[in-house]
Amino acid sequence: MGQDVNSSEPDIESAATGRLLDLVRSLVTTHVSWKPLFIGAVITGDDCMRLYFRSPERDRTYGVDVLISHTGPGLIGSLVSPAFLANEYLHQPSDDPHCDVIVDLTDY
């Protein structure tokens, strides 16, 4: 038998990419010196992505893990708050060469 040409994997990837692009559009704004600067994103799983922010007051880059399906206004509001990302209780050591600390918001 041949390969299944109706595989749903491309549809899942397309939907995740669409949600990621919507989130990126909402984070790309005019830079304000006191807000974290959004610098990039990568899809890390079926419903997971890592967003990268540069701290406005520290020489630090944050990698923020989120669920793509849970990227609503509340999550977006918290990500652009300098106090939220600076909360050291949320920081985890990073093995990612693109960020200094990881903030896991997959339960948000």
C-alpha positions in Angstrom: 0.0 0.0 0.0 1.1 3.6 -0.6 1.6 6.4 1.8 -1.5 8.1 3.3 -1.8 11.3 1.3 -4.5 12.6 3.7 -2.1 12.8 6.7 -3.3 15.4 9.2 0.3 16.3 10.2 0.6 19.2 7.7 -2.7 20.6 9.0 -1.5 20.5 12.6 1.8 22.3 11.6 -0.1 24.8 9.5 -2.5 25.6 12.4 0.4 26.0 14.9 2.2 28.2 12.5 -0.9 30.4 12.1 -1.3 30.8 15.8 2.4 31.6 16.2 2.2 34.3 13.6 -0.9 35.8 15.2 0.9 35.9 18.6 4.0 37.4 17.0 1.9 40.1 15.3 0.4 41.0 18.7 3.9 41.3 20.3 5.5 43.4 17.6 4.8 47.0 18.6 6.6 50.2 18.8 9.5 49.7 21.2 9.1 51.3 24.7 12.3 51.5 26.7 10.7 50.0 29.9 9.0 47.0 28.2 10.7 43.6 27.4 11.7 43.5 23.7 10.3 40.6 21.8 13.2 39.2 19.7 12.0 35.8 18.3 10.1 32.6 18.6 10.4 28.9 17.7 7.8 26.1 17.7 9.1 23.4 20.1 6.3 20.8 19.9 2.8 20.1 18.7 1.3 22.8 21.0 4.4 24.4 22.4 6.6 27.3 21.5 9.4 29.3 23.1 9.2 33.1 22.9 12.4 35.1 23.3 12.5 38.5 25.1 15.3 40.9 25.9 15.2 42.5 29.3 15.0 46.3 29.3 16.9 46.8 32.6 19.1 43.7 32.8 21.6 42.2 30.4 19.4 39.1 30.1 17.4 37.2 27.5 14.4 35.2 28.6 13.1 32.1 26.9 9.4 31.8 27.7 7.7 28.4 27.1 4.0 28.7 26.3 1.2 26.5 24.9 0.2 27.8 21.5 -3.5 27.0 22.2 -3.5 29.2 25.4 -2.0 32.4 23.9 -4.8 34.7 24.9 -4.9 38.4 26.0 -4.0 37.5 29.7 -0.8 35.7 28.6 0.2 38.4 26.2 -0.4 41.1 28.8 1.9 39.3 31.3 4.6 38.8 28.7 5.0 42.5 28.0 5.1 43.3 31.8 8.7 43.8 32.9 7.8 42.8 36.5 6.4 39.5 35.4 9.5 38.3 33.5 11.8 39.7 36.3 10.1 37.4 38.9 13.1 35.2 39.7 10.8 32.5 41.3 9.7 31.7 37.7 13.3 31.4 36.4 14.8 28.0 35.5 18.3 27.3 34.3 18.7 27.4 30.6 20.4 24.9 28.3 19.2 26.9 25.3 22.1 28.9 23.8 19.6 31.7 22.8 18.5 32.7 26.3 19.9 33.1 29.8 16.9 31.8 31.7 13.7 29.8 31.0 10.3 30.9 32.2 7.8 28.0 31.9 4.3 29.4 31.4 2.8 26.2 29.9 0.5 26.0 32.9 -0.7 29.6 32.6 
